[in-house]
Amino acid sequence: MVEQFVGTWKLTSSENFDEYMKAIGVGFATYQMGNVVKPNIVFRARKTIFTFENGKLIQKQTWDGKTT
């Protein structure tokens, strides 16, 4: 099943991304820019958790006691 997600994906939306950036201490100008960019996301061989919740694909990563 994982193989079907490998490739390049276009980010179309990020919910509460500005609040996330504020919480991790990103400066005002940087999180304002982060709200307007829509990067392409390339999935490579990594350990991460994907779930499908309420019609949305959710990716969760954990490091240093933080989860995103």
N, C-alpha and C positions, 0 to 999 in steps of 0.2 A: 504494500500500500504506500510506503514512503516514497517510492520511485516516482509516483504520479505527481508529487509536489516539487521534485527537483527541477530547477530551471530558473528563468527570470520572470518576475512578477511585477506589475505596476501597482504601486500603492495608490489607492483611490481615496481613503479616508483614515483618520486617526482620531479616535474619540478620547477626550481628556488628556491629550498629549501635552498641552501647555501646563496643566496642573502637575503632570508627572515631572516635566522638566523643572518646574519651580521647586518641587519636593526634593529633587536630587541636587539643587543648588546651581542650576544653569542660569546665567545672567539674562536680564530682560531682553536685550537685543538678540541674543542667540535663540531664546525660545520663541520670540516673535518670528524670526526667520524659519525656525523649525515648523511653525504652523502653516507656512505657505508652500513649502517644498513638497513635492510628491515623487520621491525617488523610486527607481527600480530596485527590487530586492532580489538578490541571487541566493538561492538556497544551496549550500555546499554540505559536505559530510560533516555533521555536528551532532552533538547530543542535546536535544531540546524536546519539549513536550508540545504536541499539537492536539487540540481537541476541536470538535465541531459542536458549537453551542448555539442554539436558537438561530440556525441558518448562517452562522458566521464561523470562519476558520480562525481559531485563537492559537497563538504561539506564545509559550511561556518559557523564559530562561531564568536561571537562578545563578547568582554569583555573589560572593562576599555577604551572604545573608540577605541580599536584595532579590526581588523577583520583578521581572518585566514581561 
